[in-house]
Amino acid sequence: MPVSIFIQTLNEEANLPSCLDSVSWCDDIVVLDSLSTDGTKRLCEERGCRFFERAYDGRGPHQNWAMENIDFRRPWVFYLDADEHMTPELRAEIERIAADPDEKRVAFYCGRRNIFMGRWLRHAMPPGQIMRFFKPPHIRFERLANPTPIIDGEHGYLKNHFIHYNFSKGLTEWFERHNRYSSYEATETVKALRERPVVIGDLFARDRIRRRYALKNLSFRMPGRPFLKFLYMYVLKLGLLDGRAGLTYCTLQAIYEYQIVLKVREIKRKERGLTT
């Protein structure tokens, strides 16, 4: 097969079997583990995966380590998390691209169908675009959470989506995970406020990813971010059409945004020598 599969894990014994089933056609499945304490390593070895492990130091640095130290057996790599599944349609699309000797692009963004409370959040959490299919020598990542890809070359967009079971471990794990994420995001927010001024022209750029990053950079400077995020997701993006699942998810995202806001304030107070 012309494609390698790259999966990152931390205690994913429950999620990993179905993820691996969805890519069982691949003969080079590479797992980068963050020192799991469950049966993740045993499961990977039983399923014939190549297994690497190291202490987690943020998503961007972790992925950069993989790009620099893992020798993928295929020129093209598709990255999945353990709670995500490949689809037959997406497989056919990426294999077609990887087999094309005239393909000049070195990376592709891909959408995902996010499942919550048994339904696809078609509006509250639309597919979006995440850079997941790439040639490793041309890719590096920035940021500790929700990393930004730095692409050395042209990029494109895939038509098909993968499936994401974001709440597969339950709400308790989701809150624990997003408590960590909010700490990373708070650090990155403070950094962006100091180093990345808003470029108005980027808000109207033709490339959708450039527009997205510019909008996020602008959002760091807006008051009432948790409330605005809820209104954006639930009203403007029509999350209300996703029923109870949509309302719940939009509320959770507003809570997550509020965590980031509070932690940014805490960082700034500490820098001024004030108590939290």
N, C-alpha and C positions, 0 to 999 in steps of 0.2 A: 504494500500500500504506500502511496506517496505522501502520507501525512502521519506525523507523530502526535500523540495526545499527551498533554501536560496537565496534571492535577495537583493542587495543593491541599494538604490535609492537616487537621488537628483533631484527634479523637473522633474519627469519622467511620467507626466500625458499622454503625447502623445505616448510614447513607451510602457508603461506598459500593456495596454489591450491586444496587440498581444502576448507579452511575457507570460502573464497569460493564455491566450488561449492555448498556446503550452504545458502548464503543468496543464491544468484543471482536469486531472485525479488524481492529487495528493491531499490528504486530510490534508496535513500539509505544507502550503506555508507560509514561514516566511520572512518578509520584515524588513530590517534595514535601516531606512531613516536618512539622514543628514540634518534634519530640512528644508524640502521642503516648499516652499511658494506657490506652485500651488495646484492642486487638487489631488496630489499623495495619501495623507492620506485618503481622502474621497473615492477614487477609491479602495484602498486596503480594506477598511472596507466594502464597498459594495460587493466586491468579496470574502469576508470571509477569508482574509489573517490575520495572526497574525502580528501586527504592533508594531515595536520598533523604537525609535528615539533618537539620540544623536548628539552632534556637531562632525563634521568630524575632525580627527586629523592625517590624513595620512592613506593610505590603510592598511598597516600592523597592526598598533594599532587598527584601526576600526574593522578589521576582528578578531583580538585577543579578543577584547571585546565581540564580538558575540560568539566566542568559549567558553568563560569563563562565560557568563551571560545568554545566551539563552538556554532554555531547549528544544532541538529538540525532537519531539515525536517519531522519528524513529532513529535507530542506525546509518543509513547511510544518508548522506546529499549530494545533488548536488547543486553547486553554479552557478547561472546565473546572469549576469547584465541585466538591463531592456531592452537593445537593442540587446539581444540575445534570440534565440528560441531553445527549445528542439525539437528533431526529433523523430518520432516513433521508428526508428531503435535504436537510442541511449537509449530511454526509455526502450526498451526491454532488451538491454544489461545490464544496470545498475540494473534493477529489478532482472535479473537472478543472478547477482553477490550478491545482497543484500539478496536474498532468499537462498543462499548457506551456510549452517551451517558449512561447512568445509573450507570456505574462510579464509586464513591466512593474506592476505594483508589488510592494513588499509587505503590505499589511492591509487587513480588512476589518472594518467594524461590523458588529453583529448585534441584532436585537434578541430579546428573550421574552418568553411568556411566563410571567410571575404568577404562581398559584398560591392562593390563600383561602382558607375556609372552604376548600373543595372547588373553587372556581378561579378562572383566569381573571385577574384584575386588568381588564382590557383598557379601562380609563384611568383609574387611580394610580396604576403603575404600568403605563404603556411600555412597549418593547424597548424604546430608547436605542442607543447605539453604544456598544462597548468594544474596544479593540481586543479581539480574541483570536484572530487568525493571522499568522505572521511568519516571517523569516527571522530567526533569533539574532543573527549578526546586525540587523538593521533596527533593533528595538532596545530602548532603555526606558526606565520608569522614574517618575518623580512623585513625591508625596508619600506620607506614611500610611494614609488610608485613601481609598478610592483613587488609586494612582493614575497620574496623567502619563500617557505614553509619549515618548519622544521618538519620532519615526524618521529614520534617515532614508527618504525616498517617497514615492507616491503611495497613496492609500486609496482604498475603495470601500464599498458597502455591500454586504451580503443580503440577499433577498429573504432567505429563510431564517428561522429563529431556533434557539435551543430552549429547553424547558427548565424553569427555576422553581424549586420548592424551598423558598426562603424561610419557611416556618416549620421545616421538617422535624426539628428538635423541640418544638413547642415555644410558647411565649416567654417562659422563664429564660431559656437559653438566648432568645432573641434580645431580651433586655440586657442580659449580661454581655453579650457580644457588642451591642450598640453603646453600652457604657464605655467599653474600650474604644470603639470607633469614635465616639464623641470627644474623647481625650485627644486622639490623633487629629481630629478635625479642628479642635480648638487651637492646637499648636500651629496647624497649617493656616488657619484663619488669621492668627496674629502675624504670621510671616507674610501672608498675602497683603494684609493691610499696610505693611511697611514697605514691601518690595515690588508690588504689582499694581501700579495705578490703573484705573479704568481707561480703556481705549474705546471711545465711543464708536469708532468705525467698525470695531470687531463685532459689535452688537448687530450689525447689518451685513456681516460677511456672507459670502455665498456658501462657504463650507459650513455645514450644520454643526460640526464639532467645535469649530472656532467660535461660532455664535454661542454654543452652550457654555464653553469655558468663560467667555466674556460675561455672560449673564450670571454665572455663579460668582465671578469676581465682583460684580456689581452688588449681588445679594449680600455679600459680607458687610456692606456699608449701609444697609437699609435698616431702619428701626422696625420693631415689631416682627422680626423674621419668623418666629413660630406661627403667629396668626396669619401672616401673609402666605406662608407655605401651605397652611391648611386651605385657605381660600383658593390658592392657585390649583392645588391638586383636586379639591372636592368640588369646587364650583367651575373654575375656568376650564380645567381638564376633564370635567364631567365625571369625577369619581363617584358622585351621587348615583350614577346609573349602575354602579357595581353593588348596590344594595348594602346590607349590613357589613359585608366584607370590605367594601369600599370606604364606608364611614370609619370602621375600626382602623383600617390601614392608614388613612389620612390623619387620624388622631394620633396614631403611633408615630408617624413621621413628624408631626408638630411637637410631640414630646421630645423626640430625638433632637430636633432643631433647638428646643429650649435648653436641653442639656449642653449643647455646644455654646450657646449664648452665655450661660452661667459660667462655664469653664473659661471662656475668653475673658470674662470680667475678673474671674479669680486670678488668671495669669497676669493681667494688667495690674491688679491690686498688689500682688506679690512683687512685681517689678518696681512698684513705687514704695515698697517697704511697709505696706499696710497689711493688717490681719485680714483673713478671709471671713 
